[in-house]
Amino acid sequence: MKIVIFVLPIALLVAYSQIIVKWRTLGSDGADMQNLRLFARMIKYLSDPVLLSAYVAALLASFVWLYVIEKLSLVVAFPVYIGVTFVLVIFGGWLFLAETINVMRLVSVLLILIGIILGVKN
């Protein structure tokens, strides 16, 4: 369980980052971002304070990961981190972006959670 506690802040930061990036690239201000030229989109992305918070969260997660990987085994910490992040993004996408969760995705979440439980046991 100590592993999950170490990894959870990183997974939360990364999940937040991914959900915010997806939300803001959808054109949160009503603009269709796909119709803007690449340079105009990049300027819009780089000047969006909410999107910048996602970049900061991802960078912070990288620094926290350095601390975690000093303390834990990579072969345990990394799969738990990826699994927890996967679960958070699935439910975050559903909750905040109205993305659908089908039965197969729920089964995959269940299998990942079982894998995390088995993986953290000594």
N, CA, C and O atoms as CSV, one atom per row, in Angstrom:
chain,resi,resn,atom,element,x,y,z
A,1,MET,N,N,0.823,-1.197,0.000
A,1,MET,CA,C,0.000,0.000,0.000
A,1,MET,C,C,0.865,1.259,0.000
A,1,MET,O,O,0.456,2.297,-0.520
A,2,LYS,N,N,2.057,1.166,0.581
A,2,LYS,CA,C,2.988,2.294,0.598
A,2,LYS,C,C,3.298,2.751,-0.826
A,2,LYS,O,O,3.450,3.945,-1.081
A,3,ILE,N,N,3.388,1.800,-1.745
A,3,ILE,CA,C,3.698,2.118,-3.134
A,3,ILE,C,C,2.605,2.989,-3.736
A,3,ILE,O,O,2.897,3.983,-4.402
A,4,VAL,N,N,1.356,2.625,-3.508
A,4,VAL,CA,C,0.236,3.396,-4.050
A,4,VAL,C,C,0.244,4.811,-3.480
A,4,VAL,O,O,-0.024,5.770,-4.204
A,5,ILE,N,N,0.545,4.948,-2.203
A,5,ILE,CA,C,0.598,6.275,-1.579
A,5,ILE,C,C,1.714,7.112,-2.194
A,5,ILE,O,O,1.540,8.313,-2.397
A,6,PHE,N,N,2.847,6.503,-2.492
A,6,PHE,CA,C,3.947,7.211,-3.144
A,6,PHE,C,C,3.577,7.624,-4.570
A,6,PHE,O,O,3.903,8.727,-5.009
A,7,VAL,N,N,2.899,6.739,-5.279
A,7,VAL,CA,C,2.630,6.934,-6.699
A,7,VAL,C,C,1.378,7.776,-6.951
A,7,VAL,O,O,1.280,8.428,-7.991
A,8,LEU,N,N,0.436,7.775,-6.036
A,8,LEU,CA,C,-0.840,8.465,-6.250
A,8,LEU,C,C,-0.693,9.942,-6.607
A,8,LEU,O,O,-1.368,10.391,-7.533
A,9,PRO,N,N,0.151,10.728,-5.927
A,9,PRO,CA,C,0.272,12.141,-6.328
A,9,PRO,C,C,0.740,12.313,-7.777
A,9,PRO,O,O,0.288,13.219,-8.476
A,10,ILE,N,N,1.636,11.448,-8.215
A,10,ILE,CA,C,2.123,11.524,-9.596
A,10,ILE,C,C,0.993,11.191,-10.562
A,10,ILE,O,O,0.785,11.888,-11.554
A,11,ALA,N,N,0.269,10.125,-10.263
A,11,ALA,CA,C,-0.840,9.716,-11.124
A,11,ALA,C,C,-1.909,10.804,-11.192
A,11,ALA,O,O,-2.467,11.056,-12.260
A,12,LEU,N,N,-2.198,11.447,-10.066
A,12,LEU,CA,C,-3.183,12.533,-10.056
A,12,LEU,C,C,-2.714,13.712,-10.905
A,12,LEU,O,O,-3.500,14.284,-11.660
A,13,LEU,N,N,-1.451,14.074,-10.786
A,13,LEU,CA,C,-0.915,15.180,-11.585
A,13,LEU,C,C,-0.951,14.861,-13.079
A,13,LEU,O,O,-1.327,15.708,-13.890
A,14,VAL,N,N,-0.562,13.649,-13.438
A,14,VAL,CA,C,-0.550,13.258,-14.849
A,14,VAL,C,C,-1.974,13.152,-15.392
A,14,VAL,O,O,-2.242,13.600,-16.507
A,15,ALA,N,N,-2.885,12.570,-14.622
A,15,ALA,CA,C,-4.279,12.470,-15.064
A,15,ALA,C,C,-4.882,13.861,-15.242
A,15,ALA,O,O,-5.561,14.126,-16.234
A,16,TYR,N,N,-4.632,14.749,-14.277
A,16,TYR,CA,C,-5.099,16.138,-14.393
A,16,TYR,C,C,-4.567,16.751,-15.688
A,16,TYR,O,O,-5.311,17.371,-16.448
A,17,SER,N,N,-3.285,16.569,-15.921
A,17,SER,CA,C,-2.645,17.125,-17.107
A,17,SER,C,C,-3.310,16.618,-18.386
A,17,SER,O,O,-3.619,17.410,-19.277
A,18,GLN,N,N,-3.529,15.325,-18.482
A,18,GLN,CA,C,-4.118,14.742,-19.688
A,18,GLN,C,C,-5.550,15.213,-19.911
A,18,GLN,O,O,-5.942,15.513,-21.039
A,19,ILE,N,N,-6.323,15.277,-18.843
A,19,ILE,CA,C,-7.725,15.704,-18.963
A,19,ILE,C,C,-7.805,17.175,-19.364
A,19,ILE,O,O,-8.620,17.546,-20.209
A,20,ILE,N,N,-6.967,18.007,-18.765
A,20,ILE,CA,C,-6.956,19.431,-19.107
A,20,ILE,C,C,-6.518,19.632,-20.558
A,20,ILE,O,O,-7.127,20.417,-21.285
A,21,VAL,N,N,-5.477,18.935,-20.979
A,21,VAL,CA,C,-5.011,19.071,-22.362
A,21,VAL,C,C,-6.125,18.695,-23.334
A,21,VAL,O,O,-6.373,19.414,-24.302
A,22,LYS,N,N,-6.788,17.588,-23.085
A,22,LYS,CA,C,-7.876,17.167,-23.971
A,22,LYS,C,C,-8.995,18.202,-23.980
A,22,LYS,O,O,-9.503,18.561,-25.042
A,23,TRP,N,N,-9.380,18.681,-22.800
A,23,TRP,CA,C,-10.462,19.660,-22.685
A,23,TRP,C,C,-10.123,20.947,-23.432
A,23,TRP,O,O,-10.941,21.462,-24.195
A,24,ARG,N,N,-8.920,21.460,-23.212
A,24,ARG,CA,C,-8.556,22.740,-23.820
A,24,ARG,C,C,-8.318,22.616,-25.324
A,24,ARG,O,O,-8.547,23.578,-26.057
A,25,THR,N,N,-7.873,21.475,-25.794
A,25,THR,CA,C,-7.670,21.322,-27.233
A,25,THR,C,C,-8.976,21.083,-27.970
A,25,THR,O,O,-9.015,21.131,-29.199
A,26,LEU,N,N,-10.046,20.824,-27.228
A,26,LEU,CA,C,-11.364,20.726,-27.855
A,26,LEU,C,C,-11.891,22.103,-28.234
A,26,LEU,O,O,-12.861,22.202,-28.985
A,27,GLY,N,N,-11.274,23.164,-27.731
A,27,GLY,CA,C,-11.736,24.512,-28.024
A,27,GLY,C,C,-12.704,24.995,-26.973
A,27,GLY,O,O,-13.868,25.273,-27.266
A,28,SER,N,N,-12.229,25.096,-25.759
A,28,SER,CA,C,-13.091,25.434,-24.628
A,28,SER,C,C,-13.731,26.809,-24.743
A,28,SER,O,O,-14.747,27.064,-24.096
A,29,ASP,N,N,-13.166,27.699,-25.547
A,29,ASP,CA,C,-13.755,29.030,-25.679
A,29,ASP,C,C,-14.723,29.105,-26.858
A,29,ASP,O,O,-15.088,30.195,-27.299
A,30,GLY,N,N,-15.128,27.965,-27.357
A,30,GLY,CA,C,-16.085,27.914,-28.453
A,30,GLY,C,C,-15.423,27.881,-29.830
A,30,GLY,O,O,-16.095,27.629,-30.830
A,31,ALA,N,N,-14.137,28.128,-29.894
A,31,ALA,CA,C,-13.433,28.102,-31.176
A,31,ALA,C,C,-13.113,26.663,-31.551
A,31,ALA,O,O,-12.746,25.856,-30.697
A,32,ASP,N,N,-13.254,26.353,-32.813
A,32,ASP,CA,C,-12.883,25.024,-33.279
A,32,ASP,C,C,-11.384,25.031,-33.556
A,32,ASP,O,O,-10.934,25.565,-34.570
A,33,MET,N,N,-10.622,24.439,-32.653
A,33,MET,CA,C,-9.164,24.485,-32.733
A,33,MET,C,C,-8.644,23.801,-34.000
A,33,MET,O,O,-7.586,24.173,-34.508
A,34,GLN,N,N,-9.363,22.819,-34.509
A,34,GLN,CA,C,-8.905,22.102,-35.696
A,34,GLN,C,C,-8.885,23.000,-36.930
A,34,GLN,O,O,-8.129,22.748,-37.868
A,35,ASN,N,N,-9.710,24.045,-36.936
A,35,ASN,CA,C,-9.764,24.942,-38.092
A,35,ASN,C,C,-8.666,25.999,-38.070
A,35,ASN,O,O,-8.451,26.683,-39.070
A,36,LEU,N,N,-7.971,26.141,-36.948
A,36,LEU,CA,C,-6.875,27.097,-36.869
A,36,LEU,C,C,-5.608,26.470,-37.449
A,36,LEU,O,O,-5.397,25.263,-37.337
A,37,ARG,N,N,-4.791,27.275,-38.051
A,37,ARG,CA,C,-3.502,26.788,-38.548
A,37,ARG,C,C,-2.629,26.379,-37.362
A,37,ARG,O,O,-2.850,26.811,-36.231
A,38,LEU,N,N,-1.655,25.554,-37.639
A,38,LEU,CA,C,-0.800,25.007,-36.584
A,38,LEU,C,C,-0.170,26.112,-35.734
A,38,LEU,O,O,-0.204,26.033,-34.506
A,39,PHE,N,N,0.394,27.122,-36.355
A,39,PHE,CA,C,1.046,28.196,-35.605
A,39,PHE,C,C,0.042,28.918,-34.702
A,39,PHE,O,O,0.350,29.215,-33.548
A,40,ALA,N,N,-1.145,29.198,-35.217
A,40,ALA,CA,C,-2.179,29.877,-34.424
A,40,ALA,C,C,-2.614,29.004,-33.249
A,40,ALA,O,O,-2.853,29.506,-32.150
A,41,ARG,N,N,-2.715,27.692,-33.487
A,41,ARG,CA,C,-3.072,26.777,-32.389
A,41,ARG,C,C,-1.996,26.773,-31.324
A,41,ARG,O,O,-2.302,26.809,-30.132
A,42,MET,N,N,-0.726,26.729,-31.739
A,42,MET,CA,C,0.375,26.719,-30.764
A,42,MET,C,C,0.370,27.995,-29.922
A,42,MET,O,O,0.563,27.935,-28.708
A,43,ILE,N,N,0.151,29.142,-30.554
A,43,ILE,CA,C,0.079,30.408,-29.811
A,43,ILE,C,C,-1.078,30.356,-28.823
A,43,ILE,O,O,-0.937,30.767,-27.671
A,44,LYS,N,N,-2.215,29.853,-29.273
A,44,LYS,CA,C,-3.387,29.752,-28.393
A,44,LYS,C,C,-3.098,28.809,-27.222
A,44,LYS,O,O,-3.437,29.115,-26.079
A,45,TYR,N,N,-2.478,27.673,-27.505
A,45,TYR,CA,C,-2.153,26.713,-26.449
A,45,TYR,C,C,-1.155,27.289,-25.447
A,45,TYR,O,O,-1.306,27.108,-24.238
A,46,LEU,N,N,-0.155,27.971,-25.942
A,46,LEU,CA,C,0.890,28.508,-25.061
A,46,LEU,C,C,0.434,29.729,-24.267
A,46,LEU,O,O,1.080,30.109,-23.291
A,47,SER,N,N,-0.661,30.337,-24.674
A,47,SER,CA,C,-1.159,31.509,-23.947
A,47,SER,C,C,-2.374,31.188,-23.081
A,47,SER,O,O,-2.960,32.086,-22.477
A,48,ASP,N,N,-2.748,29.935,-23.019
A,48,ASP,CA,C,-3.903,29.509,-22.224
A,48,ASP,C,C,-3.434,29.153,-20.812
A,48,ASP,O,O,-2.720,28.165,-20.639
A,49,PRO,N,N,-3.822,29.941,-19.791
A,49,PRO,CA,C,-3.329,29.671,-18.437
A,49,PRO,C,C,-3.773,28.312,-17.880
A,49,PRO,O,O,-3.043,27.694,-17.104
A,50,VAL,N,N,-4.940,27.854,-18.264
A,50,VAL,CA,C,-5.399,26.546,-17.783
A,50,VAL,C,C,-4.550,25.444,-18.408
A,50,VAL,O,O,-4.157,24.492,-17.733
A,51,LEU,N,N,-4.275,25.579,-19.689
A,51,LEU,CA,C,-3.425,24.599,-20.361
A,51,LEU,C,C,-2.001,24.654,-19.813
A,51,LEU,O,O,-1.349,23.619,-19.673
A,52,LEU,N,N,-1.525,25.836,-19.507
A,52,LEU,CA,C,-0.205,25.967,-18.888
A,52,LEU,C,C,-0.157,25.257,-17.536
A,52,LEU,O,O,0.880,24.711,-17.159
A,53,SER,N,N,-1.271,25.264,-16.808
A,53,SER,CA,C,-1.299,24.543,-15.527
A,53,SER,C,C,-1.118,23.043,-15.746
A,53,SER,O,O,-0.554,22.353,-14.897
A,54,ALA,N,N,-1.595,22.541,-16.882
A,54,ALA,CA,C,-1.396,21.122,-17.208
A,54,ALA,C,C,0.078,20.833,-17.468
A,54,ALA,O,O,0.594,19.794,-17.058
A,55,TYR,N,N,0.754,21.755,-18.151
A,55,TYR,CA,C,2.194,21.584,-18.390
A,55,TYR,C,C,2.964,21.590,-17.070
A,55,TYR,O,O,3.870,20.783,-16.859
A,56,VAL,N,N,2.589,22.507,-16.195
A,56,VAL,CA,C,3.248,22.598,-14.887
A,56,VAL,C,C,3.000,21.321,-14.088
A,56,VAL,O,O,3.911,20.808,-13.437
A,57,ALA,N,N,1.773,20.808,-14.136
A,57,ALA,CA,C,1.447,19.571,-13.418
A,57,ALA,C,C,2.287,18.408,-13.934
A,57,ALA,O,O,2.790,17.606,-13.147
A,58,ALA,N,N,2.439,18.316,-15.248
A,58,ALA,CA,C,3.247,17.239,-15.828
A,58,ALA,C,C,4.715,17.375,-15.427
A,58,ALA,O,O,5.376,16.380,-15.127
A,59,LEU,N,N,5.215,18.596,-15.423
A,59,LEU,CA,C,6.601,18.824,-15.009
A,59,LEU,C,C,6.792,18.486,-13.532
A,59,LEU,O,O,7.775,17.846,-13.158
A,60,LEU,N,N,5.859,18.912,-12.707
A,60,LEU,CA,C,5.917,18.598,-11.281
A,60,LEU,C,C,5.865,17.088,-11.061
A,60,LEU,O,O,6.586,16.556,-10.216
A,61,ALA,N,N,5.016,16.402,-11.818
A,61,ALA,CA,C,4.937,14.941,-11.714
A,61,ALA,C,C,6.286,14.302,-12.026
A,61,ALA,O,O,6.678,13.327,-11.385
A,62,SER,N,N,6.993,14.849,-13.007
A,62,SER,CA,C,8.324,14.320,-13.349
A,62,SER,C,C,9.297,14.459,-12.190
A,62,SER,O,O,10.080,13.550,-11.916
A,63,PHE,N,N,9.245,15.598,-11.511
A,63,PHE,CA,C,10.136,15.805,-10.368
A,63,PHE,C,C,9.761,14.903,-9.190
A,63,PHE,O,O,10.638,14.370,-8.511
A,64,VAL,N,N,8.473,14.736,-8.951
A,64,VAL,CA,C,8.033,13.845,-7.871
A,64,VAL,C,C,8.424,12.405,-8.205
A,64,VAL,O,O,8.792,11.636,-7.317
A,65,TRP,N,N,8.343,12.044,-9.492
A,65,TRP,CA,C,8.736,10.701,-9.916
A,65,TRP,C,C,10.199,10.425,-9.574
A,65,TRP,O,O,10.543,9.314,-9.171
A,66,LEU,N,N,11.054,11.424,-9.732
A,66,LEU,CA,C,12.469,11.253,-9.380
A,66,LEU,C,C,12.621,10.860,-7.915
A,66,LEU,O,O,13.425,9.989,-7.580
A,67,TYR,N,N,11.856,11.495,-7.056
A,67,TYR,CA,C,11.898,11.167,-5.628
A,67,TYR,C,C,11.396,9.740,-5.394
A,67,TYR,O,O,12.015,8.966,-4.664
A,68,VAL,N,N,10.274,9.408,-6.019
A,68,VAL,CA,C,9.667,8.087,-5.813
A,68,VAL,C,C,10.588,6.980,-6.302
A,68,VAL,O,O,10.744,5.958,-5.633
A,69,ILE,N,N,11.195,7.177,-7.461
A,69,ILE,CA,C,12.010,6.116,-8.038
A,69,ILE,C,C,13.302,5.900,-7.251
A,69,ILE,O,O,13.919,4.839,-7.351
A,70,GLU,N,N,13.714,6.905,-6.467
A,70,GLU,CA,C,14.850,6.710,-5.559
A,70,GLU,C,C,14.474,5.784,-4.408
A,70,GLU,O,O,15.331,5.082,-3.871
A,71,LYS,N,N,13.210,5.779,-4.030
A,71,LYS,CA,C,12.753,5.039,-2.850
A,71,LYS,C,C,12.209,3.647,-3.167
A,71,LYS,O,O,12.273,2.749,-2.328
A,72,LEU,N,N,11.675,3.466,-4.374
A,72,LEU,CA,C,10.979,2.224,-4.703
A,72,LEU,C,C,11.628,1.516,-5.885
A,72,LEU,O,O,12.372,2.118,-6.660
A,73,SER,N,N,11.335,0.247,-6.003
A,73,SER,CA,C,11.795,-0.548,-7.136
A,73,SER,C,C,11.051,-0.118,-8.402
A,73,SER,O,O,9.833,0.058,-8.376
A,74,LEU,N,N,11.770,0.050,-9.492
A,74,LEU,CA,C,11.169,0.450,-10.760
A,74,LEU,C,C,10.150,-0.571,-11.251
A,74,LEU,O,O,9.091,-0.201,-11.758
A,75,VAL,N,N,10.471,-1.862,-11.101
A,75,VAL,CA,C,9.584,-2.907,-11.629
A,75,VAL,C,C,8.268,-3.004,-10.869
A,75,VAL,O,O,7.327,-3.643,-11.338
A,76,VAL,N,N,8.198,-2.382,-9.715
A,76,VAL,CA,C,6.940,-2.322,-8.967
A,76,VAL,C,C,6.294,-0.951,-9.140
A,76,VAL,O,O,5.101,-0.857,-9.429
A,77,ALA,N,N,7.074,0.105,-8.966
A,77,ALA,CA,C,6.519,1.468,-8.977
A,77,ALA,C,C,5.938,1.851,-10.334
A,77,ALA,O,O,4.856,2.434,-10.398
A,78,PHE,N,N,6.642,1.531,-11.417
A,78,PHE,CA,C,6.181,1.972,-12.731
A,78,PHE,C,C,4.852,1.335,-13.139
A,78,PHE,O,O,3.954,2.060,-13.567
A,79,PRO,N,N,4.685,0.013,-13.026
A,79,PRO,CA,C,3.381,-0.559,-13.373
A,79,PRO,C,C,2.236,-0.012,-12.513
A,79,PRO,O,O,1.131,0.201,-13.011
A,80,VAL,N,N,2.500,0.212,-11.229
A,80,VAL,CA,C,1.459,0.770,-10.358
A,80,VAL,C,C,1.121,2.186,-10.812
A,80,VAL,O,O,-0.053,2.549,-10.890
A,81,TYR,N,N,2.136,2.984,-11.111
A,81,TYR,CA,C,1.926,4.359,-11.582
A,81,TYR,C,C,1.095,4.376,-12.865
A,81,TYR,O,O,0.128,5.130,-12.973
A,82,ILE,N,N,1.473,3.550,-13.828
A,82,ILE,CA,C,0.748,3.506,-15.102
A,82,ILE,C,C,-0.681,3.016,-14.888
A,82,ILE,O,O,-1.618,3.571,-15.461
A,83,GLY,N,N,-0.853,1.982,-14.068
A,83,GLY,CA,C,-2.186,1.444,-13.814
A,83,GLY,C,C,-3.100,2.443,-13.132
A,83,GLY,O,O,-4.246,2.626,-13.543
A,84,VAL,N,N,-2.599,3.086,-12.095
A,84,VAL,CA,C,-3.407,4.076,-11.373
A,84,VAL,C,C,-3.734,5.250,-12.293
A,84,VAL,O,O,-4.858,5.750,-12.283
A,85,THR,N,N,-2.765,5.687,-13.080
A,85,THR,CA,C,-3.007,6.789,-14.017
A,85,THR,C,C,-4.068,6.401,-15.041
A,85,THR,O,O,-4.949,7.201,-15.356
A,86,PHE,N,N,-3.988,5.185,-15.558
A,86,PHE,CA,C,-4.972,4.699,-16.523
A,86,PHE,C,C,-6.377,4.768,-15.939
A,86,PHE,O,O,-7.298,5.274,-16.581
A,87,VAL,N,N,-6.538,4.265,-14.733
A,87,VAL,CA,C,-7.852,4.259,-14.082
A,87,VAL,C,C,-8.349,5.689,-13.868
A,87,VAL,O,O,-9.514,5.984,-14.135
A,88,LEU,N,N,-7.479,6.573,-13.392
A,88,LEU,CA,C,-7.875,7.964,-13.158
A,88,LEU,C,C,-8.270,8.672,-14.452
A,88,LEU,O,O,-9.236,9.435,-14.467
A,89,VAL,N,N,-7.540,8.428,-15.530
A,89,VAL,CA,C,-7.862,9.072,-16.805
A,89,VAL,C,C,-9.180,8.544,-17.360
A,89,VAL,O,O,-9.982,9.314,-17.890
A,90,ILE,N,N,-9.409,7.249,-17.244
A,90,ILE,CA,C,-10.675,6.678,-17.721
A,90,ILE,C,C,-11.853,7.348,-17.022
A,90,ILE,O,O,-12.780,7.826,-17.677
A,91,PHE,N,N,-11.814,7.382,-15.696
A,91,PHE,CA,C,-12.940,7.959,-14.965
A,91,PHE,C,C,-12.969,9.480,-15.053
A,91,PHE,O,O,-14.048,10.073,-15.031
A,92,GLY,N,N,-11.820,10.117,-15.150
A,92,GLY,CA,C,-11.780,11.567,-15.348
A,92,GLY,C,C,-12.349,11.971,-16.698
A,92,GLY,O,O,-13.075,12.961,-16.796
A,93,GLY,N,N,-12.026,11.217,-17.735
A,93,GLY,CA,C,-12.588,11.474,-19.059
A,93,GLY,C,C,-14.094,11.318,-19.071
A,93,GLY,O,O,-14.803,12.091,-19.715
A,94,TRP,N,N,-14.573,10.327,-18.366
A,94,TRP,CA,C,-16.015,10.112,-18.260
A,94,TRP,C,C,-16.680,11.245,-17.473
A,94,TRP,O,O,-17.703,11.786,-17.893
A,95,LEU,N,N,-16.098,11.594,-16.344
A,95,LEU,CA,C,-16.698,12.586,-15.455
A,95,LEU,C,C,-16.626,14.004,-16.017
A,95,LEU,O,O,-17.611,14.741,-15.964
A,96,PHE,N,N,-15.477,14.390,-16.550
A,96,PHE,CA,C,-15.272,15.781,-16.952
A,96,PHE,C,C,-15.426,16.040,-18.447
A,96,PHE,O,O,-15.683,17.175,-18.849
A,97,LEU,N,N,-15.274,15.013,-19.271
A,97,LEU,CA,C,-15.325,15.210,-20.721
A,97,LEU,C,C,-16.485,14.473,-21.381
A,97,LEU,O,O,-16.635,14.509,-22.603
A,98,ALA,N,N,-17.298,13.808,-20.575
A,98,ALA,CA,C,-18.461,13.060,-21.064
A,98,ALA,C,C,-18.064,11.968,-22.062
A,98,ALA,O,O,-18.823,11.652,-22.979
A,99,GLU,N,N,-16.877,11.399,-21.880
A,99,GLU,CA,C,-16.465,10.284,-22.718
A,99,GLU,C,C,-17.152,9.016,-22.222
A,99,GLU,O,O,-17.476,8.894,-21.040
A,100,THR,N,N,-17.367,8.095,-23.117
A,100,THR,CA,C,-18.101,6.889,-22.753
A,100,THR,C,C,-17.172,5.826,-22.179
A,100,THR,O,O,-16.005,5.711,-22.556
A,101,ILE,N,N,-17.728,5.066,-21.266
A,101,ILE,CA,C,-17.016,3.915,-20.701
A,101,ILE,C,C,-17.862,2.692,-21.021
A,101,ILE,O,O,-18.968,2.535,-20.504
A,102,ASN,N,N,-17.332,1.830,-21.876
A,102,ASN,CA,C,-18.069,0.621,-22.217
A,102,ASN,C,C,-17.679,-0.525,-21.281
A,102,ASN,O,O,-16.802,-0.380,-20.429
A,103,VAL,N,N,-18.336,-1.644,-21.455
A,103,VAL,CA,C,-18.114,-2.800,-20.584
A,103,VAL,C,C,-16.667,-3.289,-20.672
A,103,VAL,O,O,-16.062,-3.630,-19.655
A,104,MET,N,N,-16.119,-3.324,-21.874
A,104,MET,CA,C,-14.740,-3.797,-22.038
A,104,MET,C,C,-13.766,-2.894,-21.279
A,104,MET,O,O,-12.810,-3.378,-20.673
A,105,ARG,N,N,-14.009,-1.596,-21.313
A,105,ARG,CA,C,-13.133,-0.671,-20.590
A,105,ARG,C,C,-13.262,-0.902,-19.085
A,105,ARG,O,O,-12.263,-0.866,-18.366
A,106,LEU,N,N,-14.476,-1.137,-18.607
A,106,LEU,CA,C,-14.666,-1.419,-17.177
A,106,LEU,C,C,-13.956,-2.706,-16.774
A,106,LEU,O,O,-13.359,-2.782,-15.700
A,107,VAL,N,N,-14.023,-3.708,-17.633
A,107,VAL,CA,C,-13.319,-4.965,-17.361
A,107,VAL,C,C,-11.812,-4.709,-17.308
A,107,VAL,O,O,-11.121,-5.246,-16.441
A,108,SER,N,N,-11.303,-3.893,-18.229
A,108,SER,CA,C,-9.867,-3.601,-18.218
A,108,SER,C,C,-9.469,-2.847,-16.956
A,108,SER,O,O,-8.398,-3.094,-16.402
A,109,VAL,N,N,-10.320,-1.927,-16.494
A,109,VAL,CA,C,-10.050,-1.211,-15.237
A,109,VAL,C,C,-10.011,-2.200,-14.080
A,109,VAL,O,O,-9.124,-2.126,-13.229
A,110,LEU,N,N,-10.962,-3.123,-14.044
A,110,LEU,CA,C,-11.003,-4.128,-12.981
A,110,LEU,C,C,-9.740,-4.989,-12.997
A,110,LEU,O,O,-9.159,-5.256,-11.946
A,111,LEU,N,N,-9.318,-5.420,-14.174
A,111,LEU,CA,C,-8.102,-6.235,-14.276
A,111,LEU,C,C,-6.863,-5.448,-13.839
A,111,LEU,O,O,-5.973,-5.996,-13.190
A,112,ILE,N,N,-6.814,-4.183,-14.193
A,112,ILE,CA,C,-5.680,-3.350,-13.774
A,112,ILE,C,C,-5.669,-3.195,-12.260
A,112,ILE,O,O,-4.614,-3.292,-11.634
A,113,LEU,N,N,-6.833,-2.956,-11.671
A,113,LEU,CA,C,-6.901,-2.828,-10.210
A,113,LEU,C,C,-6.477,-4.125,-9.522
A,113,LEU,O,O,-5.785,-4.096,-8.505
A,114,ILE,N,N,-6.893,-5.258,-10.078
A,114,ILE,CA,C,-6.462,-6.549,-9.530
A,114,ILE,C,C,-4.946,-6.683,-9.665
A,114,ILE,O,O,-4.278,-7.141,-8.738
A,115,GLY,N,N,-4.407,-6.288,-10.808
A,115,GLY,CA,C,-2.960,-6.333,-11.014
A,115,GLY,C,C,-2.208,-5.452,-10.041
A,115,GLY,O,O,-1.144,-5.829,-9.550
A,116,ILE,N,N,-2.757,-4.270,-9.756
A,116,ILE,CA,C,-2.116,-3.375,-8.788
A,116,ILE,C,C,-2.115,-4.011,-7.408
A,116,ILE,O,O,-1.101,-3.996,-6.711
A,117,ILE,N,N,-3.246,-4.567,-7.019
A,117,ILE,CA,C,-3.345,-5.211,-5.699
A,117,ILE,C,C,-2.340,-6.356,-5.589
A,117,ILE,O,O,-1.637,-6.480,-4.586
A,118,LEU,N,N,-2.276,-7.192,-6.629
A,118,LEU,CA,C,-1.324,-8.309,-6.608
A,118,LEU,C,C,0.117,-7.816,-6.681
A,118,LEU,O,O,1.008,-8.401,-6.065
A,119,GLY,N,N,0.346,-6.740,-7.432
A,119,GLY,CA,C,1.693,-6.220,-7.616
A,119,GLY,C,C,2.288,-5.580,-6.383
A,119,GLY,O,O,3.507,-5.585,-6.210
A,120,VAL,N,N,1.442,-5.023,-5.515
A,120,VAL,CA,C,1.978,-4.343,-4.334
A,120,VAL,C,C,2.144,-5.284,-3.149
A,120,VAL,O,O,2.766,-4.928,-2.148
A,121,LYS,N,N,1.589,-6.479,-3.264
A,121,LYS,CA,C,1.789,-7.454,-2.182
A,121,LYS,C,C,3.216,-7.978,-2.243
A,121,LYS,O,O,3.771,-8.177,-3.323
A,122,ASN,N,N,3.793,-8.195,-1.087
A,122,ASN,CA,C,5.183,-8.681,-1.035
A,122,ASN,C,C,5.273,-10.153,-1.306
A,122,ASN,O,O,6.367,-10.716,-1.300
